[in-house]
Amino acid sequence: MQQLYRHVTGHTASFWAHSFVKQLISEVANASDSNPTPFLDVDNLLRKYHGSKKRLLFFDYDGTLTPIRKMPNAAVPPPDMLKYMQKLAEDPNNIVWVISGRDQAALDEWLGNVDNLGLSAEHGCFTKGPDSKKWINLTEELDMSWKNDVIEIFTYYTERTQGSFIEHKRSSLTWHYRMADPEYGAFQAKECQNHLENAVLSKLPVEILVGKKNLEVRPTSINKGEIVKRLLAANPGADFAFCAGDDKTDEDMFRALRKSDLSEKDFYCVTVGPSDKKTIANWHVNTSDDIVRVIGTLVGAGNFDIKKSMTLQNPQHNSPVLDNWSNLAKTVHRLGKKIMV
């Protein structure tokens, strides 16, 4: 608790104001410099998929195969997704994995009945192969004593942020604020992140994952990208890869594919979200429903209607509300520069 007190009182109001404006300017600048990510070319994807002989397919769970829910236990798998995933996994030319931040129990409950499906839990801390019933702990030899310091900080912000809560996993800790007031929750999350960076990251081998309405702390040596690297190494000769995710933790998977021996025309990194989202993925779709429809199209159980999906996005980009926010951001940018001088 003394660390928390020193962190807050050790800086002046002027420092906090300048830090806020500096961060605001940075976010506006990043948004204006971003290049749009093209919408997934499904026809091209289908040609490559059916023309390949050894395929690797990696999927995140929350926000990718299912919509984001306010309560984590409400993200049950849609029936169509399970049906399509089973067809995808039973193809002998496919190696299919769900690489999620969820714990083993949740993945077993929701996806354990899908035959030939590989599972990875807690952002790569645990794995269970397609032909296995046993989970392998990749963090057994890691020191987890850092959890005590993180719990103290998370508890501090939980007590001061109504609607937030801590999720305890075997190899990580997550602070959720999806049920909190949106503006105050985001503010507290930023404060919590800064506190963790100053008090924990500087002295312990852990990192912070900034997710959708949550902060997760985990060991630095484990991430989703490491699982993708392992699977690429274990499956030489793969001539097709598809990887879908929706948040920053999934960028590690995209990065692993981009650094692999696969030609760029042979892999598809697909992020779920708007085209102006900051990502290293080479394609995007709008929603998790789009990903499910893409899987259905790959297995011949349906057709992906690109026009229908695109109409979900275009009105938003032409929205006068967003235009007003854009103008406001530009004004803040100009004023911020004057304040920082």
Phi and psi restraints in degrees (value plus and minus 20) as a CYANA .aco file:
   2 GLN   PHI     -83.1   -43.1
   2 GLN   PSI     -56.3   -16.3
   3 GLN   PHI     -81.0   -41.0
   3 GLN   PSI     -62.3   -22.3
   4 LEU   PHI     -82.4   -42.4
   4 LEU   PSI     -64.0   -24.0
   5 TYR   PHI     -83.2   -43.2
   5 TYR   PSI     -64.8   -24.8
   6 ARG   PHI     -85.3   -45.3
   6 ARG   PSI     -55.9   -15.9
   7 HIS   PHI     -83.1   -43.1
   7 HIS   PSI     -62.5   -22.5
   8 VAL   PHI     -95.1   -55.1
   8 VAL   PSI     -65.1   -25.1
   9 THR   PHI    -105.5   -65.5
   9 THR   PSI     -28.5    11.5
  10 GLY   PHI     -99.9   -59.9
  10 GLY   PSI     -23.1    16.9
  11 HIS   PHI    -149.2  -109.2
  11 HIS   PSI     130.4   170.4
  12 THR   PHI    -102.2   -62.2
  12 THR   PSI     146.3   186.3
  13 ALA   PHI     -81.7   -41.7
  13 ALA   PSI     -54.3   -14.3
  14 SER   PHI     -82.6   -42.6
  14 SER   PSI     -60.7   -20.7
  15 PHE   PHI     -81.1   -41.1
  15 PHE   PSI     -66.9   -26.9
  16 TRP   PHI     -84.4   -44.4
  16 TRP   PSI     -59.3   -19.3
  17 ALA   PHI     -84.3   -44.3
  17 ALA   PSI     -65.7   -25.7
  18 HIS   PHI     -85.1   -45.1
  18 HIS   PSI     -57.3   -17.3
  19 SER   PHI     -83.6   -43.6
  19 SER   PSI     -61.8   -21.8
  20 PHE   PHI     -84.0   -44.0
  20 PHE   PSI     -67.7   -27.7
  21 VAL   PHI     -84.8   -44.8
  21 VAL   PSI     -59.8   -19.8
  22 LYS   PHI     -81.3   -41.3
  22 LYS   PSI     -63.7   -23.7
  23 GLN   PHI     -85.6   -45.6
  23 GLN   PSI     -59.3   -19.3
  24 LEU   PHI     -83.1   -43.1
  24 LEU   PSI     -63.7   -23.7
  25 ILE   PHI     -81.9   -41.9
  25 ILE   PSI     -61.6   -21.6
  26 SER   PHI     -82.4   -42.4
  26 SER   PSI     -63.5   -23.5
  27 GLU   PHI     -85.3   -45.3
  27 GLU   PSI     -61.6   -21.6
  28 VAL   PHI     -84.7   -44.7
  28 VAL   PSI     -61.9   -21.9
  29 ALA   PHI     -83.8   -43.8
  29 ALA   PSI     -61.7   -21.7
  30 ASN   PHI     -83.6   -43.6
  30 ASN   PSI     -59.5   -19.5
  31 ALA   PHI     -85.5   -45.5
  31 ALA   PSI     -59.4   -19.4
  32 SER   PHI     -94.8   -54.8
  32 SER   PSI     -43.6    -3.6
  33 ASP   PHI    -111.4   -71.4
  33 ASP   PSI     -27.3    12.7
  34 SER   PHI     -93.3   -53.3
  34 SER   PSI     124.4   164.4
  35 ASN   PHI    -118.6   -78.6
  35 ASN   PSI     116.8   156.8
  36 PRO   PHI     -85.4   -45.4
  36 PRO   PSI     121.1   161.1
  37 THR   PHI    -110.7   -70.7
  37 THR   PSI     108.8   148.8
  38 PRO   PHI     -86.6   -46.6
  38 PRO   PSI     131.3   171.3
  39 PHE   PHI     -90.0   -50.0
  39 PHE   PSI     122.8   162.8
  40 LEU   PHI     -73.4   -33.4
  40 LEU   PSI     106.4   146.4
  41 ASP   PHI    -103.1   -63.1
  41 ASP   PSI      73.4   113.4
  42 VAL   PHI     -87.4   -47.4
  42 VAL   PSI     -56.8   -16.8
  43 ASP   PHI     -82.4   -42.4
  43 ASP   PSI     -63.9   -23.9
  44 ASN   PHI     -83.9   -43.9
  44 ASN   PSI     -61.8   -21.8
  45 LEU   PHI     -79.1   -39.1
  45 LEU   PSI     -64.8   -24.8
  46 LEU   PHI     -82.6   -42.6
  46 LEU   PSI     -62.4   -22.4
  47 ARG   PHI     -81.8   -41.8
  47 ARG   PSI     -65.3   -25.3
  48 LYS   PHI     -86.8   -46.8
  48 LYS   PSI     -60.3   -20.3
  49 TYR   PHI     -81.3   -41.3
  49 TYR   PSI     -70.6   -30.6
  50 HIS   PHI     -95.3   -55.3
  50 HIS   PSI     -37.3     2.7
  51 GLY   PHI    -112.4   -72.4
  51 GLY   PSI     -19.8    20.2
  52 SER   PHI    -122.9   -82.9
  52 SER   PSI     142.0   182.0
  53 LYS   PHI    -135.2   -95.2
  53 LYS   PSI     -43.8    -3.8
  54 LYS   PHI    -157.4  -117.4
  54 LYS   PSI      89.8   129.8
  55 ARG   PHI    -135.2   -95.2
  55 ARG   PSI     119.2   159.2
  56 LEU   PHI    -132.8   -92.8
  56 LEU   PSI     109.3   149.3
  57 LEU   PHI    -151.2  -111.2
  57 LEU   PSI     102.4   142.4
  58 PHE   PHI    -141.4  -101.4
  58 PHE   PSI     113.6   153.6
  59 PHE   PHI    -153.0  -113.0
  59 PHE   PSI     115.2   155.2
  60 ASP   PHI     -93.1   -53.1
  60 ASP   PSI     148.9   188.9
  61 TYR   PHI    -124.5   -84.5
  61 TYR   PSI     -94.6   -54.6
  62 ASP   PHI     -84.9   -44.9
  62 ASP   PSI     106.8   146.8
  63 GLY   PHI      64.0   104.0
  63 GLY   PSI     -26.9    13.1
  64 THR   PHI    -139.6   -99.6
  64 THR   PSI     -76.7   -36.7
  65 LEU   PHI    -112.4   -72.4
  65 LEU   PSI     -40.1    -0.1
  66 THR   PHI    -157.5  -117.5
  66 THR   PSI     133.8   173.8
  67 PRO   PHI     -87.4   -47.4
  67 PRO   PSI     134.6   174.6
  68 ILE   PHI     -87.4   -47.4
  68 ILE   PSI     111.6   151.6
  69 ARG   PHI    -132.9   -92.9
  69 ARG   PSI     134.1   174.1
  70 LYS   PHI     -84.6   -44.6
  70 LYS   PSI     -59.3   -19.3
  71 MET   PHI    -127.4   -87.4
  71 MET   PSI     108.4   148.4
  72 PRO   PHI     -73.8   -33.8
  72 PRO   PSI     -57.0   -17.0
  73 ASN   PHI     -97.4   -57.4
  73 ASN   PSI     -20.3    19.7
  74 ALA   PHI    -111.9   -71.9
  74 ALA   PSI     -23.9    16.1
  75 ALA   PHI    -105.3   -65.3
  75 ALA   PSI      36.2    76.2
  76 VAL   PHI     -91.0   -51.0
  76 VAL   PSI     128.3   168.3
  77 PRO   PHI     -90.8   -50.8
  77 PRO   PSI     114.6   154.6
  78 PRO   PHI     -84.5   -44.5
  78 PRO   PSI     123.7   163.7
  79 PRO   PHI     -76.4   -36.4
  79 PRO   PSI     -61.9   -21.9
  80 ASP   PHI     -82.0   -42.0
  80 ASP   PSI     -59.4   -19.4
  81 MET   PHI     -81.9   -41.9
  81 MET   PSI     -64.9   -24.9
  82 LEU   PHI     -82.7   -42.7
  82 LEU   PSI     -60.7   -20.7
  83 LYS   PHI     -84.6   -44.6
  83 LYS   PSI     -66.4   -26.4
  84 TYR   PHI     -87.9   -47.9
  84 TYR   PSI     -58.3   -18.3
  85 MET   PHI     -84.5   -44.5
  85 MET   PSI     -57.7   -17.7
  86 GLN   PHI     -83.3   -43.3
  86 GLN   PSI     -63.4   -23.4
  87 LYS   PHI     -84.2   -44.2
  87 LYS   PSI     -59.0   -19.0
  88 LEU   PHI     -84.7   -44.7
  88 LEU   PSI     -64.2   -24.2
  89 ALA   PHI     -94.1   -54.1
  89 ALA   PSI     -45.2    -5.2
  90 GLU   PHI    -102.8   -62.8
  90 GLU   PSI     -27.9    12.1
  91 ASP   PHI     -90.9   -50.9
  91 ASP   PSI     101.7   141.7
  92 PRO   PHI     -83.5   -43.5
  92 PRO   PSI     -36.8     3.2
  93 ASN   PHI    -106.4   -66.4
  93 ASN   PSI     -23.4    16.6
  94 ASN   PHI    -129.1   -89.1
  94 ASN   PSI     120.8   160.8
  95 ILE   PHI    -139.7   -99.7
  95 ILE   PSI      90.3   130.3
  96 VAL   PHI    -135.9   -95.9
  96 VAL   PSI     110.3   150.3
  97 TRP   PHI    -152.5  -112.5
  97 TRP   PSI     122.0   162.0
  98 VAL   PHI    -125.6   -85.6
  98 VAL   PSI      98.8   138.8
  99 ILE   PHI    -134.2   -94.2
  99 ILE   PSI      83.4   123.4
 100 SER   PHI    -144.8  -104.8
 100 SER   PSI     144.1   184.1
 101 GLY   PHI    -105.5   -65.5
 101 GLY   PSI     -28.1    11.9
 102 ARG   PHI     -85.1   -45.1
 102 ARG   PSI     139.5   179.5
 103 ASP   PHI    -103.2   -63.2
 103 ASP   PSI     153.8   193.8
 104 GLN   PHI     -82.4   -42.4
 104 GLN   PSI     -59.7   -19.7
 105 ALA   PHI     -81.1   -41.1
 105 ALA   PSI     -63.7   -23.7
 106 ALA   PHI     -85.3   -45.3
 106 ALA   PSI     -64.3   -24.3
 107 LEU   PHI     -86.9   -46.9
 107 LEU   PSI     -58.4   -18.4
 108 ASP   PHI     -83.2   -43.2
 108 ASP   PSI     -62.6   -22.6
 109 GLU   PHI     -86.5   -46.5
 109 GLU   PSI     -62.5   -22.5
 110 TRP   PHI    -111.6   -71.6
 110 TRP   PSI     -50.6   -10.6
 111 LEU   PHI    -144.7  -104.7
 111 LEU   PSI     -20.6    19.4
 112 GLY   PHI     -84.3   -44.3
 112 GLY   PSI     -40.2    -0.2
 113 ASN   PHI    -110.9   -70.9
 113 ASN   PSI     -19.8    20.2
 114 VAL   PHI    -105.2   -65.2
 114 VAL   PSI      92.6   132.6
 115 ASP   PHI     -87.3   -47.3
 115 ASP   PSI     126.6   166.6
 116 ASN   PHI      44.6    84.6
 116 ASN   PSI       1.9    41.9
 117 LEU   PHI    -124.2   -84.2
 117 LEU   PSI     105.0   145.0
 118 GLY   PHI    -103.2   -63.2
 118 GLY   PSI     126.0   166.0
 119 LEU   PHI    -149.5  -109.5
 119 LEU   PSI     120.8   160.8
 120 SER   PHI    -151.8  -111.8
 120 SER   PSI     108.0   148.0
 121 ALA   PHI    -130.5   -90.5
 121 ALA   PSI     138.4   178.4
 122 GLU   PHI      32.2    72.2
 122 GLU   PSI      30.4    70.4
 123 HIS   PHI      37.5    77.5
 123 HIS   PSI      17.2    57.2
 124 GLY   PHI      79.5   119.5
 124 GLY   PSI     -14.5    25.5
 125 CYS   PHI     -97.4   -57.4
 125 CYS   PSI     -47.2    -7.2
 126 PHE   PHI    -154.5  -114.5
 126 PHE   PSI     124.4   164.4
 127 THR   PHI    -154.9  -114.9
 127 THR   PSI     131.1   171.1
 128 LYS   PHI    -162.0  -122.0
 128 LYS   PSI      93.7   133.7
 129 GLY   PHI     -86.9   -46.9
 129 GLY   PSI     144.2   184.2
 130 PRO   PHI     -78.7   -38.7
 130 PRO   PSI     -49.9    -9.9
 131 ASP   PHI    -127.6   -87.6
 131 ASP   PSI       2.6    42.6
 132 SER   PHI    -143.8  -103.8
 132 SER   PSI     133.8   173.8
 133 LYS   PHI    -130.4   -90.4
 133 LYS   PSI     -19.7    20.3
 134 LYS   PHI    -134.6   -94.6
 134 LYS   PSI     114.6   154.6
 135 TRP   PHI    -101.9   -61.9
 135 TRP   PSI     121.5   161.5
 136 ILE   PHI    -128.6   -88.6
 136 ILE   PSI     106.6   146.6
 137 ASN   PHI    -110.4   -70.4
 137 ASN   PSI      94.1   134.1
 138 LEU   PHI    -108.3   -68.3
 138 LEU   PSI     -18.4    21.6
 139 THR   PHI    -136.6   -96.6
 139 THR   PSI      -5.8    34.2
 140 GLU   PHI     -75.6   -35.6
 140 GLU   PSI     -57.0   -17.0
 141 GLU   PHI    -114.9   -74.9
 141 GLU   PSI     -13.5    26.5
 142 LEU   PHI    -107.4   -67.4
 142 LEU   PSI     126.5   166.5
 143 ASP   PHI     -99.2   -59.2
 143 ASP   PSI     100.4   140.4
 144 MET   PHI    -125.7   -85.7
 144 MET   PSI      -3.6    36.4
 145 SER   PHI     -86.5   -46.5
 145 SER   PSI     -37.3     2.7
 146 TRP   PHI     -82.3   -42.3
 146 TRP   PSI     -40.0     0.0
 147 LYS   PHI     -79.0   -39.0
 147 LYS   PSI     -54.8   -14.8
 148 ASN   PHI     -80.9   -40.9
 148 ASN   PSI     -64.5   -24.5
 149 ASP   PHI     -85.2   -45.2
 149 ASP   PSI     -61.1   -21.1
 150 VAL   PHI     -88.8   -48.8
 150 VAL   PSI     -60.4   -20.4
 151 ILE   PHI     -79.7   -39.7
 151 ILE   PSI     -60.4   -20.4
 152 GLU   PHI     -80.6   -40.6
 152 GLU   PSI     -63.6   -23.6
 153 ILE   PHI     -90.6   -50.6
 153 ILE   PSI     -65.9   -25.9
 154 PHE   PHI     -80.3   -40.3
 154 PHE   PSI     -59.4   -19.4
 155 THR   PHI     -83.5   -43.5
 155 THR   PSI     -60.1   -20.1
 156 TYR   PHI     -77.1   -37.1
 156 TYR   PSI     -67.1   -27.1
 157 TYR   PHI     -96.5   -56.5
 157 TYR   PSI     -48.8    -8.8
 158 THR   PHI     -85.0   -45.0
 158 THR   PSI     -61.4   -21.4
 159 GLU   PHI     -86.1   -46.1
 159 GLU   PSI     -41.9    -1.9
 160 ARG   PHI    -130.3   -90.3
 160 ARG   PSI     -14.2    25.8
 161 THR   PHI    -151.9  -111.9
 161 THR   PSI      77.3   117.3
 162 GLN   PHI     -82.0   -42.0
 162 GLN   PSI     112.3   152.3
 163 GLY   PHI      76.1   116.1
 163 GLY   PSI     -29.0    11.0
 164 SER   PHI    -110.4   -70.4
 164 SER   PSI     139.7   179.7
 165 PHE   PHI    -177.6  -137.6
 165 PHE   PSI     143.1   183.1
 166 ILE   PHI    -124.9   -84.9
 166 ILE   PSI     112.8   152.8
 167 GLU   PHI    -126.6   -86.6
 167 GLU   PSI     101.6   141.6
 168 HIS   PHI    -116.2   -76.2
 168 HIS   PSI     102.2   142.2
 169 LYS   PHI    -137.4   -97.4
 169 LYS   PSI     147.2   187.2
 170 ARG   PHI     -85.0   -45.0
 170 ARG   PSI     -52.5   -12.5
 171 SER   PHI    -144.7  -104.7
 171 SER   PSI     -11.2    28.8
 172 SER   PHI    -176.5  -136.5
 172 SER   PSI     147.6   187.6
 173 LEU   PHI    -151.1  -111.1
 173 LEU   PSI     117.7   157.7
 174 THR   PHI    -147.2  -107.2
 174 THR   PSI     112.8   152.8
 175 TRP   PHI    -125.0   -85.0
 175 TRP   PSI      95.9   135.9
 176 HIS   PHI    -120.1   -80.1
 176 HIS   PSI     116.5   156.5
 177 TYR   PHI    -153.0  -113.0
 177 TYR   PSI       5.1    45.1
 178 ARG   PHI     -84.7   -44.7
 178 ARG   PSI     -48.9    -8.9
 179 MET   PHI    -109.2   -69.2
 179 MET   PSI     -23.2    16.8
 180 ALA   PHI    -102.9   -62.9
 180 ALA   PSI     148.9   188.9
 181 ASP   PHI     -75.8   -35.8
 181 ASP   PSI     108.5   148.5
 182 PRO   PHI     -74.9   -34.9
 182 PRO   PSI     -68.4   -28.4
 183 GLU   PHI     -91.2   -51.2
 183 GLU   PSI     -65.9   -25.9
 184 TYR   PHI     -88.3   -48.3
 184 TYR   PSI     -57.9   -17.9
 185 GLY   PHI     -81.3   -41.3
 185 GLY   PSI     -63.5   -23.5
 186 ALA   PHI     -84.8   -44.8
 186 ALA   PSI     -58.9   -18.9
 187 PHE   PHI     -84.0   -44.0
 187 PHE   PSI     -66.2   -26.2
 188 GLN   PHI     -84.7   -44.7
 188 GLN   PSI     -56.0   -16.0
 189 ALA   PHI     -83.2   -43.2
 189 ALA   PSI     -61.1   -21.1
 190 LYS   PHI     -85.7   -45.7
 190 LYS   PSI     -61.6   -21.6
 191 GLU   PHI     -83.2   -43.2
 191 GLU   PSI     -62.5   -22.5
 192 CYS   PHI     -83.5   -43.5
 192 CYS   PSI     -62.4   -22.4
 193 GLN   PHI     -81.5   -41.5
 193 GLN   PSI     -65.1   -25.1
 194 ASN   PHI     -81.1   -41.1
 194 ASN   PSI     -61.2   -21.2
 195 HIS   PHI     -83.9   -43.9
 195 HIS   PSI     -64.4   -24.4
 196 LEU   PHI     -81.6   -41.6
 196 LEU   PSI     -61.9   -21.9
 197 GLU   PHI     -83.1   -43.1
 197 GLU   PSI     -58.3   -18.3
 198 ASN   PHI     -99.6   -59.6
 198 ASN   PSI     -57.7   -17.7
 199 ALA   PHI    -117.3   -77.3
 199 ALA   PSI     -42.9    -2.9
 200 VAL   PHI    -139.9   -99.9
 200 VAL   PSI     -72.4   -32.4
 201 LEU   PHI     -81.5   -41.5
 201 LEU   PSI     -49.4    -9.4
 202 SER   PHI     -91.9   -51.9
 202 SER   PSI     -37.1     2.9
 203 LYS   PHI    -148.2  -108.2
 203 LYS   PSI     -26.9    13.1
 204 LEU   PHI    -148.1  -108.1
 204 LEU   PSI     130.4   170.4
 205 PRO   PHI    -100.7   -60.7
 205 PRO   PSI      41.3    81.3
 206 VAL   PHI    -152.0  -112.0
 206 VAL   PSI     147.0   187.0
 207 GLU   PHI    -158.6  -118.6
 207 GLU   PSI     141.5   181.5
 208 ILE   PHI    -124.0   -84.0
 208 ILE   PSI     111.0   151.0
 209 LEU   PHI    -123.9   -83.9
 209 LEU   PSI      99.3   139.3
 210 VAL   PHI    -112.6   -72.6
 210 VAL   PSI      84.4   124.4
 211 GLY   PHI    -119.5   -79.5
 211 GLY   PSI    -182.7  -142.7
 212 LYS   PHI    -105.6   -65.6
 212 LYS   PSI      84.9   124.9
 213 LYS   PHI      43.8    83.8
 213 LYS   PSI      11.9    51.9
 214 ASN   PHI    -177.8  -137.8
 214 ASN   PSI     138.2   178.2
 215 LEU   PHI    -142.6  -102.6
 215 LEU   PSI     111.0   151.0
 216 GLU   PHI    -143.5  -103.5
 216 GLU   PSI     117.6   157.6
 217 VAL   PHI    -133.6   -93.6
 217 VAL   PSI     111.0   151.0
 218 ARG   PHI    -166.5  -126.5
 218 ARG   PSI     147.0   187.0
 219 PRO   PHI     -83.0   -43.0
 219 PRO   PSI     124.2   164.2
 220 THR   PHI     -88.8   -48.8
 220 THR   PSI     -44.8    -4.8
 221 SER   PHI    -101.2   -61.2
 221 SER   PSI     -22.8    17.2
 222 ILE   PHI    -142.4  -102.4
 222 ILE   PSI     110.0   150.0
 223 ASN   PHI    -181.0  -141.0
 223 ASN   PSI     151.7   191.7
 224 LYS   PHI     -83.0   -43.0
 224 LYS   PSI     -52.7   -12.7
 225 GLY   PHI     -82.9   -42.9
 225 GLY   PSI     -54.2   -14.2
 226 GLU   PHI     -84.9   -44.9
 226 GLU   PSI     -55.3   -15.3
 227 ILE   PHI     -86.5   -46.5
 227 ILE   PSI     -63.0   -23.0
 228 VAL   PHI     -81.4   -41.4
 228 VAL   PSI     -61.7   -21.7
 229 LYS   PHI     -79.9   -39.9
 229 LYS   PSI     -64.2   -24.2
 230 ARG   PHI     -80.6   -40.6
 230 ARG   PSI     -63.6   -23.6
 231 LEU   PHI     -90.4   -50.4
 231 LEU   PSI     -55.2   -15.2
 232 LEU   PHI     -84.4   -44.4
 232 LEU   PSI     -62.9   -22.9
 233 ALA   PHI     -87.0   -47.0
 233 ALA   PSI     -53.3   -13.3
 234 ALA   PHI    -100.4   -60.4
 234 ALA   PSI     -29.8    10.2
 235 ASN   PHI    -150.9  -110.9
 235 ASN   PSI      45.1    85.1
 236 PRO   PHI     -84.3   -44.3
 236 PRO   PSI     128.7   168.7
 237 GLY   PHI      72.4   112.4
 237 GLY   PSI     -21.3    18.7
 238 ALA   PHI     -83.0   -43.0
 238 ALA   PSI     114.5   154.5
 239 ASP   PHI    -137.9   -97.9
 239 ASP   PSI      -6.9    33.1
 240 PHE   PHI    -178.7  -138.7
 240 PHE   PSI     117.5   157.5
 241 ALA   PHI    -162.3  -122.3
 241 ALA   PSI     117.3   157.3
 242 PHE   PHI    -149.0  -109.0
 242 PHE   PSI     109.4   149.4
 243 CYS   PHI    -156.6  -116.6
 243 CYS   PSI     106.7   146.7
 244 ALA   PHI    -147.0  -107.0
 244 ALA   PSI     115.3   155.3
 245 GLY   PHI    -178.7  -138.7
 245 GLY   PSI     151.6   191.6
 246 ASP   PHI    -148.7  -108.7
 246 ASP   PSI     -30.7     9.3
 247 ASP   PHI    -154.7  -114.7
 247 ASP   PSI    -192.0  -152.0
 248 LYS   PHI     -83.8   -43.8
 248 LYS   PSI     -50.4   -10.4
 249 THR   PHI     -85.7   -45.7
 249 THR   PSI     -44.9    -4.9
 250 ASP   PHI    -102.2   -62.2
 250 ASP   PSI     -35.1     4.9
 251 GLU   PHI     -82.5   -42.5
 251 GLU   PSI     -47.8    -7.8
 252 ASP   PHI     -83.1   -43.1
 252 ASP   PSI     -56.8   -16.8
 253 MET   PHI     -87.5   -47.5
 253 MET   PSI     -64.9   -24.9
 254 PHE   PHI     -80.0   -40.0
 254 PHE   PSI     -61.9   -21.9
 255 ARG   PHI     -83.7   -43.7
 255 ARG   PSI     -60.2   -20.2
 256 ALA   PHI     -83.3   -43.3
 256 ALA   PSI     -59.7   -19.7
 257 LEU   PHI     -88.4   -48.4
 257 LEU   PSI     -60.3   -20.3
 258 ARG   PHI     -84.7   -44.7
 258 ARG   PSI     -48.9    -8.9
 259 LYS   PHI    -112.3   -72.3
 259 LYS   PSI     -19.3    20.7
 260 SER   PHI    -100.3   -60.3
 260 SER   PSI     157.8   197.8
 261 ASP   PHI     -99.8   -59.8
 261 ASP   PSI     -26.9    13.1
 262 LEU   PHI     -87.2   -47.2
 262 LEU   PSI     120.2   160.2
 263 SER   PHI     -88.8   -48.8
 263 SER   PSI     128.6   168.6
 264 GLU   PHI     -80.6   -40.6
 264 GLU   PSI     -46.9    -6.9
 265 LYS   PHI     -96.4   -56.4
 265 LYS   PSI     -28.5    11.5
 266 ASP   PHI    -123.8   -83.8
 266 ASP   PSI     -21.7    18.3
 267 PHE   PHI    -150.5  -110.5
 267 PHE   PSI     130.9   170.9
 268 TYR   PHI    -146.6  -106.6
 268 TYR   PSI      89.3   129.3
 269 CYS   PHI    -118.1   -78.1
 269 CYS   PSI      94.9   134.9
 270 VAL   PHI    -139.8   -99.8
 270 VAL   PSI      99.2   139.2
 271 THR   PHI    -117.9   -77.9
 271 THR   PSI     126.8   166.8
 272 VAL   PHI    -117.5   -77.5
 272 VAL   PSI      98.5   138.5
 273 GLY   PHI     128.7   168.7
 273 GLY   PSI    -195.3  -155.3
 274 PRO   PHI     -88.8   -48.8
 274 PRO   PSI     142.6   182.6
 275 SER   PHI     -88.9   -48.9
 275 SER   PSI     -42.7    -2.7
 276 ASP   PHI    -113.1   -73.1
 276 ASP   PSI     -10.2    29.8
 277 LYS   PHI     -87.1   -47.1
 277 LYS   PSI     120.6   160.6
 278 LYS   PHI     -95.5   -55.5
 278 LYS   PSI      97.3   137.3
 279 THR   PHI    -181.4  -141.4
 279 THR   PSI     140.7   180.7
 280 ILE   PHI    -122.3   -82.3
 280 ILE   PSI     -15.3    24.7
 281 ALA   PHI     -84.6   -44.6
 281 ALA   PSI     130.9   170.9
 282 ASN   PHI    -116.6   -76.6
 282 ASN   PSI     -23.5    16.5
 283 TRP   PHI    -163.8  -123.8
 283 TRP   PSI     142.7   182.7
 284 HIS   PHI    -162.4  -122.4
 284 HIS   PSI     136.9   176.9
 285 VAL   PHI    -148.6  -108.6
 285 VAL   PSI     148.8   188.8
 286 ASN   PHI    -104.2   -64.2
 286 ASN   PSI     -59.5   -19.5
 287 THR   PHI    -159.5  -119.5
 287 THR   PSI     148.1   188.1
 288 SER   PHI     -85.3   -45.3
 288 SER   PSI     -49.7    -9.7
 289 ASP   PHI     -80.6   -40.6
 289 ASP   PSI     -55.2   -15.2
 290 ASP   PHI     -81.9   -41.9
 290 ASP   PSI     -62.3   -22.3
 291 ILE   PHI     -81.9   -41.9
 291 ILE   PSI     -63.5   -23.5
 292 VAL   PHI     -81.7   -41.7
 292 VAL   PSI     -61.5   -21.5
 293 ARG   PHI     -87.3   -47.3
 293 ARG   PSI     -54.9   -14.9
 294 VAL   PHI     -82.9   -42.9
 294 VAL   PSI     -64.6   -24.6
 295 ILE   PHI     -80.7   -40.7
 295 ILE   PSI     -63.6   -23.6
 296 GLY   PHI     -79.9   -39.9
 296 GLY   PSI     -58.7   -18.7
 297 THR   PHI     -87.1   -47.1
 297 THR   PSI     -60.3   -20.3
 298 LEU   PHI     -81.9   -41.9
 298 LEU   PSI     -57.3   -17.3
 299 VAL   PHI    -113.4   -73.4
 299 VAL   PSI     -13.3    26.7
 300 GLY   PHI      55.8    95.8
 300 GLY   PSI       2.4    42.4
 301 ALA   PHI    -121.9   -81.9
 301 ALA   PSI     -13.4    26.6
 302 GLY   PHI     155.8   195.8
 302 GLY   PSI     157.1   197.1
 303 ASN   PHI    -141.2  -101.2
 303 ASN   PSI     114.2   154.2
 304 PHE   PHI    -101.9   -61.9
 304 PHE   PSI      98.7   138.7
 305 ASP   PHI    -111.8   -71.8
 305 ASP   PSI      75.3   115.3
 306 ILE   PHI     -84.6   -44.6
 306 ILE   PSI     -55.2   -15.2
 307 LYS   PHI     -84.8   -44.8
 307 LYS   PSI     -60.4   -20.4
 308 LYS   PHI     -84.2   -44.2
 308 LYS   PSI     -61.9   -21.9
 309 SER   PHI     -88.3   -48.3
 309 SER   PSI     -59.9   -19.9
 310 MET   PHI     -85.3   -45.3
 310 MET   PSI     -51.0   -11.0
 311 THR   PHI     -87.8   -47.8
 311 THR   PSI     -40.4    -0.4
 312 LEU   PHI     -91.9   -51.9
 312 LEU   PSI     -42.5    -2.5
 313 GLN   PHI    -119.3   -79.3
 313 GLN   PSI     -63.9   -23.9
 314 ASN   PHI     -78.0   -38.0
 314 ASN   PSI     -63.4   -23.4
 315 PRO   PHI     -79.3   -39.3
 315 PRO   PSI     -52.8   -12.8
 316 GLN   PHI     -85.7   -45.7
 316 GLN   PSI     -58.4   -18.4
 317 HIS   PHI     -93.9   -53.9
 317 HIS   PSI     -39.5     0.5
 318 ASN   PHI    -121.9   -81.9
 318 ASN   PSI      -8.1    31.9
 319 SER   PHI     -91.2   -51.2
 319 SER   PSI     111.3   151.3
 320 PRO   PHI     -83.8   -43.8
 320 PRO   PSI     -46.7    -6.7
 321 VAL   PHI     -84.3   -44.3
 321 VAL   PSI     -65.0   -25.0
 322 LEU   PHI     -87.5   -47.5
 322 LEU   PSI     -54.6   -14.6
 323 ASP   PHI     -81.5   -41.5
 323 ASP   PSI     -61.1   -21.1
 324 ASN   PHI     -83.4   -43.4
 324 ASN   PSI     -61.3   -21.3
 325 TRP   PHI     -84.2   -44.2
 325 TRP   PSI     -58.6   -18.6
 326 SER   PHI     -82.3   -42.3
 326 SER   PSI     -63.7   -23.7
 327 ASN   PHI     -84.0   -44.0
 327 ASN   PSI     -59.3   -19.3
 328 LEU   PHI     -82.9   -42.9
 328 LEU   PSI     -61.9   -21.9
 329 ALA   PHI     -81.5   -41.5
 329 ALA   PSI     -60.6   -20.6
 330 LYS   PHI     -84.5   -44.5
 330 LYS   PSI     -59.2   -19.2
 331 THR   PHI     -84.3   -44.3
 331 THR   PSI     -64.3   -24.3
 332 VAL   PHI     -80.2   -40.2
 332 VAL   PSI     -59.1   -19.1
 333 HIS   PHI     -80.5   -40.5
 333 HIS   PSI     -65.2   -25.2
 334 ARG   PHI     -86.6   -46.6
 334 ARG   PSI     -66.0   -26.0
 335 LEU   PHI     -85.5   -45.5
 335 LEU   PSI     -58.4   -18.4
 336 GLY   PHI     -81.0   -41.0
 336 GLY   PSI     -60.0   -20.0
 337 LYS   PHI     -82.3   -42.3
 337 LYS   PSI     -58.4   -18.4
 338 LYS   PHI     -86.8   -46.8
 338 LYS   PSI     -60.7   -20.7
 339 ILE   PHI     -84.9   -44.9
 339 ILE   PSI     -58.0   -18.0
 340 MET   PHI     -95.2   -55.2
 340 MET   PSI     -37.1     2.9
